[in-house]
Amino acid sequence: MKKFDLEKNKALKLTNGLKQNSSSSFGPQTAQPKLDKREQRRLDQEKGLVPFACKLDSDLVRQLQELAAKHEGGMSEALADLLVKAGLERKAAV
């Protein structure tokens, strides 16, 4: 290997190391370790949560994202609250 290639590899290793460490060293530190996908899926199933996907208009998605940012439970809780309110209002109207 040439000297240039060795120095380039060192620089790449350094930048990759900084990228990996930078996300963990800044911002709020969480008390709980992040769960892997299997563990999160198991916990969701215990709570009775089911994944549900649908296609929505981009303007509606933007509004939902703004609402979810203000909601303490995030997107899932905000949508659940909206659906429950819509269901209760619909039952009252019938």
Sequence and secondary structure as in RCSB ss.txt:
>XXXX:A:sequence
MKKFDLEKNKALKLTNGLKQNSSSSFGPQTAQPKLDKREQRRLDQEKGLVPFACKLDSDLVRQLQELAAKHEGGM
SEALADLLVKAGLERKAAV
>XXXX:A:secstr
  HHHHHHHHHHHHHHHHHHHHHHHSS   SS    HHHHHHHHHHTT         HHHHHHHHHHHHHSTTHH
HHHHHHHHHHHHHHHHHH 
